[in-house]
Amino acid sequence: MSDKRLPIVKDTTGLSLVYRALWRLQFVGFFFFGPAELPPHRDPKEKLKRERARKVLAAHEAAGTQAPDEVIATANR
C-alpha cells in the first residue's frame, strides 16, 4: 500500500446532488471528528474517496463512456 493520499475525484458522472452533499458532509465530519493519523489504507476519508471513484467508474461503464485516468487509478487502489 502506498502512503500517498488519494485525490477527490472531480468527475460527478452518476452522482446525484443529494449524494454529493451527503458525501461532503461525511468527509468534513471525518476531517474534524475522525481519527487523527492513520495509514491511507485504513483512513475513513480515503475510503470515502475510493467509494466515490468506484461509483463514478460504474456509472461510466454503464453509460459506455471512458472514465478519466484519475477515476480509474483511484477506484483501483
C-alpha positions, 0 to 999 in steps of 0.5 A: 500500500502506498502512503500517498493520499488519494485525490477527490475525484472531480468527475460527478458522472452518476452522482446525484446532488443529494449524494454529493452533499451527503458525501461532503458532509461525511468527509468534513465530519471525518476531517474534524471528528475522525481519527487523527493519523492513520495509514491511507489504507485504513483512513475513513476519508480515503475510503470515502474517496475510493467509494466515490471513484468506484461509483463514478467508474460504474456509472461510466461503464454503464453509460459506455463512456471512458472514465478519466485516468484519475477515476480509474487509478483511484477506484483501483487502489 
